Amino acid sequence: MNHDYFIKSAKKQEKWRLQEAINLLPSENITSNQVRSLLSSDFGHRYTLPVNAMWSGDFLENSYRGTRITTEIEEAAEKLACEVFRGRHAIVQPLSGHVAAMIVILSMSRKGDLICSVPVENGGYDGYEEGYIPDIFSLRSTGLPFDSRSHNLKYDEATKMIRKKKPSLVILGASFILFPYDIEAIRGACEDVGASLVYDGSHVLGLIAGGEFQKPLSEGAEVLYGSTHKSFFGPQGGLIVYDSDDLDSSLRKNLTWRIMDNAHWNRIAALGQTLMEMKRFGKDYARQVVKNARRFGKELVGRGFPIMYEDLGFTRSHQLLIDRKIVRKKYHLSVNDLSIKLEKSDLIIDSVGRIGLAEITRLGMKEKDLPELADLFIEACDGNNVLKKVKGLRNRFGIEYTF
C-alpha cells in the first residue's frame, strides 16, 4: 500500500459520488463546499468539554485552554438549532441520530420501564427493538399498532394500548417514513398515563427544518431529535431540540462521560453552517423535496415500475417505497439484486426498497427534470447500461440552497 493510498481513494470517491453518480438513497445527502471545508478545519483535531455539560447536577468546569472559539461556535450552533426547529433548548453534541436517541431514552426512562415505537416490520427503527438500546438500558420494548394500508399508526388501537400498558416513553418516527403522524391523538393518551412523547425525526429533519411534513414540538412532542445527514443536508451527526428547562438538566447530565465524551468540534462547526443554510434556504428546499418525491413516484409508476401508496399520493416525505413483491415478479430479482444492477449505471438506491429524493433536490433538480431521470432508471432496470447518460444528467447540476 503506497503512502498516498487514502488520498487517491478519497479523490476516486469524490469523482464518482460527487461528479458521476446520481444518489437516490434516503439516508444520505450532499453538503455545501463551506460545510466540507469546516469538516477539514483545525476544529477537527481539537478537544474540549461541552459548554453546558453537567455531572451530578453541577455544571462542569472546562479543564482545557485554547477553547474560546470552540465555545463560541458551539453556543452559536445551539442558538441556530433553536431558531430553525422552534425550540427553547438544543444539544448539538451527539455524534449520530442513534447517539441522540440513547441520550433521550436514558434521560426519560428508568430500568424496567416499557417504551413503545413503530414496529420494525412496519419500517420502524431497529435500534428501539429489544436486544439493542432497550437491552443496554434494561428496558422493555413493544411496537405501536400499525396499519400497513395507510402506512401510519392505528390511532384508536395505539391510544388504547398506551392507556393499558402505561409505557414511560412513546417514540414516533421511523426509517420507512412517508406520512406525518397525528401527534395530538397520541399525546392525549400519553398525558393520561404520564408517558413522555418524543419524535425521532432522523429521516425528515430537513423537511421539519423547512416547515414541511409536520412541526413536532408545537404539535405536542416533548423532544425532537435525529440525524443531521439525511433530508437535513449537514454532516453526519445528531441533534436534540426541546422546550423544558427541567428536561434540559436531565439531558445534559446524561451527555458528558455517560453517553459521550468528545463531540467532534469540526462537525459542530459544520452543523452550525448547515443550520445557517437551512434558516435561509430550508423552506424552498423542503417544499421542493416533497414535490420531487411525489412527481418521481408518478413518473416511475407511469413507466410500469411498482411504487407503493399511489392512492395516497405516494408520500409526503423525501422517500418512496418500492413494492418488493412486484419487483421480484417483474424483474425476477430481489430489491437488493436490483440495487446492485442499478449501481452498474451509477444509480444508487438502498437494498431494502427505499428511494430518496433529497440529494438530487439539493443538486437543483426539479419536477421538469424527473421524466428524464425516470427514463434512465427504467432503462437501467431493464439491463441497459446508461452510465454516460447518467453522468451527462448529473453534470448539468451543482449544489444549490447554499450561500
N, C-alpha and C positions, 0 to 999 in steps of 0.2 A: 504493500500500500504506500503510495507516494505521499509526501508531506502535504501536498495540496489537494488530496483526495476529497476532503469535505468541502473545500471551496469550489472545486469543479462540480461536485454533486449538487451544491446549492444553486449554482448557475444553470445546471441542466434542469433542475426542478423549476426554477423561475422561468426559464424559456418555455417549458412545457405547460405549466399550470397558469402562468400569467400572460402568455402570448398566444398559445396554440389551442389549448383545451377549452371546452365550454362546460362549466361546472354546474350541475343540477342537483348537487347534494343539499338537503335541507339543513344539515348540521354545520355548514361552512359558509363563509363569506369572504370578502376581499377588503383589506384595509387600505386607507389612503397612503400616499407617499409620506405624509407628515407623521402618521402613526407608525409606519415602518421605521422611519428614521429614529423615532423615540425609543423603539424597542432595541436598537443597537447603540443607544447613547450611554453616557457614563453612569446613569442610574442603574444600568444592568449589572454592575459589579460593586454596588454599594449596599450598605446594610444598616438597618436601624429598627426601632420598635414603632408600632403604630402610634399615632398621636394620642388617641383616646383609649389606649389599651388599659384593661383593668385586670387586677388579680386580687382575689379575696375581698372584693368590694372597694378596693382603693385604686386610684389611678397610678400607673407605673411611672417611675422617673426614668427618662431615657438616659441610658448609660453611654450613648455614642455621641461623639462630637462630629462636626462637619456635616450636619444633617439639616441645616437651616432651609435649604432649597427643597430638600426631600420632604420636609414637613409642610412647606408651602404648597407643593403640588398635591400632596395627599389631601390637605384641607380643601383645596380648590376642586379636586375631583369629587369629593363627597358633597360639596355645595352644589356642583353641577348635577350630580345624580339626583339630589333632592328636587332641583328645578325641573329636570327632564321628566322624572317619574312622579312628581307631585306628592312628595312625602316630606316629613319633618326631619328624618334622620336617614343616613346612608352609611353603609360599610362597603369599602371598595377593595379590601384586602384579600378576599377569597381567591384562591388560585384556579378555581373552576366552579361551575354550577353545582357539581357534586359536593365540593367542599362547603359551598354556601348552604346547601341543603343540610349537611351534617351539623353546621353551627346552629341553624334554625331548629332542627329537630332536637338536638341536645338541650337547647335553651327552653323549649316549650313542652317538654315531656319528662317523665321520670321512669326509672326502671320498672318494668312490668306493665306500663301503660299500653293501650291499644292505639295505633294510628291507622287511618283509612286513606286510600288513594285510588286512582284509576287503575283497574287491573291490567297486568302486563298483557294478557291475552286480548285486551281491547286497546292496546297501544300505550299503556302506562309505562312509567319508568321502572326498569328492573331494580334499581337501587333501593326502592321502597319495599321490595318483597322481603319476606323473612329469609335470612341467610346472608343478607347484605347489611345495609345501615341498621335496620332493626336489631339484627343479631349483635352488632358491635355495641349497641347501647342497651341491650337486654329489653327490647320492646317486642310487642306483638303487632302483627300487621294483617289487614284484610282489605279486600277490594270493595269499592263502591259499586252498587248495581248499575249496569251499563246497557244501553240499547244500541246494538250494532247497526240497526236500520237507520237511525238518525245520527250515529256516531257521537253520542252525547250521553249524559247520565240519565237514568230513570229517576226523576226527581222525587216523585212520591215514595218510591221504594227506598231511595237513598236517605231521605229525611226520616222515614220510619226506622231504618236501620241505625242511624245515628242516635236517635232517641232511645232505642232499645239497648244498643251495645255500649253507649256512652264512651266513645273514644276521647282521648285527651287532645288529639290533633287530627285535623282533616286537611289533606293536601289536594288541591286542584291543579291541573296541568298534566301534560303527557308528552311522550316522544312522538306519537302519531296524533297530532292535534290539528283539527280542521275548523272547528266551530267554537264560539265563545260559550262559557258556562253561565248559568243562572246563579250567580253568586249569592244574590239576595235570598233565593229559596233555600240554599244550603245554610246560609248564615243564621236564619231563624232557628233551625234545629240545633246548630252548634251552641247558640246562646242558651237554649233550653237546658242543655246538659253540661254547660261550662267548658265546651271544647273550643280550642283555638282553630281558626280557619286561615290557612296560608295558601299562597299561589306560586307555584313553580312556573315561571314564565320563560324558562330556558329557550324554548323554540320561538316564542312570539315576542321576545323582549324588544326587538327593534320595531315591531308593529305597535306595541304598547307605548314606546317612547314617542312614536309619531302620531299618537292619538287614534290608532286603528285597533280593530279587534275588540278590546274592552279596556276598562280602567279599573283594575283590581282593587286598589286601595280605596277609591271613592265608592266602589260598589259593595264593599264590606269585608274584604280580606284584611287581615291584620298585618301581613307581611307579603311583600313581593320580592322574589329572588330569582336568580337564574344565571345562565351562561351569557357571556358577552361577545360571542363569536359566531352566532347563527343568523337569525334575521337581524340581530343587532350587529353592526359591521365593525366590531372592535377586535382587540387582541384576544387570544384565548384567556379566559379567566371567568370570574363571577362577581356578583354584587348583591347586596341586600338593601332594601328600602322599606321604611315603616314610619309610623307616626308616634307611637307610645314612648314616653320618657322612661317608664319602668322597664319596658322591653329593651330599650337602648342599653341599660345597665346589664341586663341578663345576657344579651347577645355579645357584648364586648367582653364580659367576664369569661365567656367560653371561646374567645378568639385566641389570644396570645398564650402560648405554652400549653394549650389544651388541644385545639384542632390544628393550630398553625403556629409558626414562628416567623420566619422571614416571609415577606409578602411580594417580593419582586417589584421593585420601585420603578423599573423601566416599563413594566406592564401597567402600573398605576398611572404613570405619566401618559402612556399611550391611550389608556382608557379615558383619561381626562380630555385628551384631544378628540377622541371619538364622541364623547358626550357633548363637546362644543359643536361638532359637526351635526349631531342629532338635534341639538337645540335649534340650529339654523335651518337644516335641510330635512329633518326627520319626517315632517308632515307630508311633504311631497313624495319622499321616498316610500314611506309606509303605504300610502294610498296607491302608488304605482305597483308595489309588490303584489298587493291583493288583486288589482286589475290584471296584472300579468299572469298570476296563478290561475285565475278563473278563465282567462282567454286561452291559455295554453291547454287547459283541460278540454275546452271546447274544440280547439284545433286538433288535438290528438284523437278525441272521440270521433270527430268528423272524418278522420282518416282510418277509422276502424281499430284504434288502439284502446284497450279497456281501462278507463279511469273511473273510479267509483264515485258515487253520490252525484251523478249528473242531475238528478231530480231536485237536489238541494243546492244547485249552483256550483258543485264540486268542492268548494272550500271558501272560507273567509280568512284564511291564513296564508302563509307562503308555501304551503305544502299541497301536493296532490297524492292520492293513494292509488296505486296500481292494483287492479283485480288480479291477484296472483293465479287463481284457478283458471281464468280465461287465458292468461299469458301462456300457461303450460299447455292448454288445449290448442291455442292458436299457433304458437311457435315451437311447441314440443321442447320447451326449455323452462327451467325454474327461473325466478326473477334473478337469483344470484348468477346463473349462467348468462342471462340476458344482459346483466350489468357488465360482465366480462366481455361479451360481444360488442356492446356499445363503446366500451373503453378503447377498443381497437380503432375506433374512429374518433377518439378524443372527446366523446360524450360521456360524462361521468355522472352516474346515479348510484344510489346505495344498493345493497344486496337484499334489502328487506321490503322493497316495494314502495319507496317514497321518492317523489320528485320535488325539488325545491327551486323556487324562482327568485330567491333573494339576491344571489350573487349576480345573476345576469341583469337584474334590475339596477344593482349598484354600477354595473357597466354601462348603463344608459339604454338598455333595450326597452322598448315599449310595445304595446299591442300590435302595432303595424309590422313589427319585426318577427312576430311569433309564428305566422304561417310558414315562413322560410325555415325557422328552426324546427318546426314540427315536420316539415318535409324531410329534413336531414335525419331527424330522429327515426322516422319510419323507414327511410332508406337503409339506415344502419341496422335496424331491427330485422329487415329483410335480407341482411347479409351483404349489402353493398358497402364498399369502402368509400367513405365520404370525408376522409382526412383533409384533403385540400379544400373542400367546400367549407368544412367546419373551421379550419384555420382562417379562410377568407372572411367568413362571417365574424369570427372573433376579432380579427384585426381592424374591423370597422368601428370598434368601440373602445373607450377608455374609462377610467374611474370617474364617476360623477358624484353629485351630492357631497362635495368637499370644497374646501377653500382654495 
